[in-house]
Amino acid sequence: MGSLDEARKELYGGMMMEDAMIMSAKFAGAEGVNDYIHKMENATIMKVHARHLNSMTYQLAMEETHAEEHLNLLREAIEEFKILFVAWVKGFDSQDRYDDGWGLFV
C-alpha cells in the first residue's frame, strides 16, 4: 500500500507544481504586454490555478498525506497572494485594449 500512497503524493505534488508554474508564466505574460484583454486572460488563468492549488490543500488534508501545518501555510500564502492579485488587476488600464474577436473582457 505504501507505493500507492507515494504515487498519489507524487501525482498531487506534480499537479501543485504545475499550478504554480502556470501562475508564474501567466504573470510574466501579463506583465509583458499593455493590452487589457490579454492581461485579463492571463489573470483569469492565474486565478483558476490559484483556486485549484488551494483546493488541493483540502484534498491532501482529507487524505492525511501531508502535515496540516504545511497545508495551512500554503493556504495563508494563497490568501496573501489573492490580496496582491486584486490590487494588481485593478491597475490594468481597461482603455488599452485590442479587440481579439473573442468577445471576452470587452
C-alpha positions as CSV (number, residue, x, y, z in Angstrom):
1,M,0.0,0.0,0.0
2,G,3.0,2.3,0.6
3,S,3.8,2.6,-3.1
4,L,0.2,3.7,-3.9
5,D,0.5,6.5,-1.2
6,E,3.8,7.6,-2.7
7,A,2.4,7.6,-6.2
8,R,-0.5,9.7,-5.0
9,K,1.8,12.1,-3.3
10,E,3.9,12.4,-6.4
11,L,0.8,13.0,-8.6
12,Y,-0.6,15.7,-6.3
13,G,2.8,17.3,-6.0
14,G,3.2,17.4,-9.7
15,M,-0.3,19.0,-10.1
16,M,0.5,21.6,-7.5
17,M,3.9,22.4,-9.1
18,E,2.1,22.7,-12.5
19,D,-0.4,25.2,-11.0
20,A,2.5,27.3,-9.5
21,M,4.5,27.3,-12.7
22,I,1.5,28.2,-14.9
23,M,0.7,31.1,-12.5
24,S,4.2,32.5,-12.7
25,A,4.3,32.1,-16.5
26,K,0.9,33.9,-16.9
27,F,2.0,36.7,-14.6
28,A,5.1,37.2,-16.8
29,G,2.9,37.1,-19.9
30,A,0.5,39.7,-18.4
31,E,3.3,42.0,-17.4
32,G,5.0,41.8,-20.8
33,V,2.0,43.4,-22.6
34,N,-0.1,46.5,-22.3
35,D,-3.2,45.0,-23.8
36,Y,-6.1,44.9,-21.2
37,I,-7.7,41.8,-22.8
38,H,-4.5,39.8,-22.8
39,K,-3.8,40.8,-19.2
40,M,-7.3,39.8,-18.1
41,E,-7.0,36.4,-19.9
42,N,-3.7,35.7,-18.1
43,A,-5.1,36.9,-14.8
44,T,-8.2,34.6,-15.2
45,I,-5.9,31.6,-15.8
46,M,-3.8,32.6,-12.7
47,K,-7.0,32.8,-10.6
48,V,-8.2,29.3,-11.8
49,H,-4.8,27.7,-10.9
50,A,-4.6,29.5,-7.5
51,R,-8.0,28.2,-6.7
52,H,-7.1,24.7,-7.8
53,L,-3.9,24.9,-5.7
54,N,-5.9,26.0,-2.7
55,S,-8.5,23.2,-3.2
56,M,-5.7,20.6,-3.4
57,T,-4.7,21.6,0.2
58,Y,-8.1,20.4,1.4
59,Q,-7.9,17.2,-0.6
60,L,-4.5,16.5,0.9
61,A,-5.9,17.2,4.4
62,M,-8.7,14.8,3.9
63,E,-6.3,12.1,2.8
64,E,-3.9,13.0,5.6
65,T,-0.9,12.7,3.3
66,H,0.7,16.0,4.4
67,A,1.2,17.8,7.6
68,E,-1.7,20.1,8.3
69,E,0.6,23.0,9.4
70,H,2.3,22.9,5.9
71,L,-1.1,22.9,4.2
72,N,-2.2,25.9,6.4
73,L,1.0,27.8,5.4
74,L,0.1,27.3,1.7
75,R,-3.5,28.4,2.3
76,E,-2.2,31.5,4.1
77,A,0.2,32.3,1.2
78,I,-2.6,31.9,-1.3
79,E,-4.8,34.3,0.7
80,E,-1.9,36.8,0.8
81,F,-1.5,36.3,-3.0
82,K,-5.2,37.0,-3.5
83,I,-4.9,40.4,-1.9
84,L,-1.9,41.3,-4.0
85,F,-3.7,39.9,-7.1
86,V,-6.8,42.0,-6.6
87,A,-4.7,45.2,-6.3
88,W,-2.6,44.1,-9.4
89,V,-5.7,43.6,-11.6
90,K,-7.2,46.9,-10.5
91,G,-4.1,48.5,-12.0
92,F,-4.9,47.3,-15.5
93,D,-5.8,50.0,-17.9
94,S,-9.1,49.0,-19.5
95,Q,-8.8,51.7,-22.1
96,D,-5.7,50.0,-23.5
97,R,-7.2,47.1,-25.4
98,Y,-7.1,45.3,-28.7
99,D,-10.3,43.5,-29.8
100,D,-9.2,40.0,-30.5
101,G,-12.6,39.0,-31.8
102,W,-13.5,36.6,-29.0
103,G,-15.8,38.9,-27.1
104,L,-14.3,38.5,-23.6
105,F,-13.5,41.5,-21.4
106,V,-14.9,44.0,-23.9
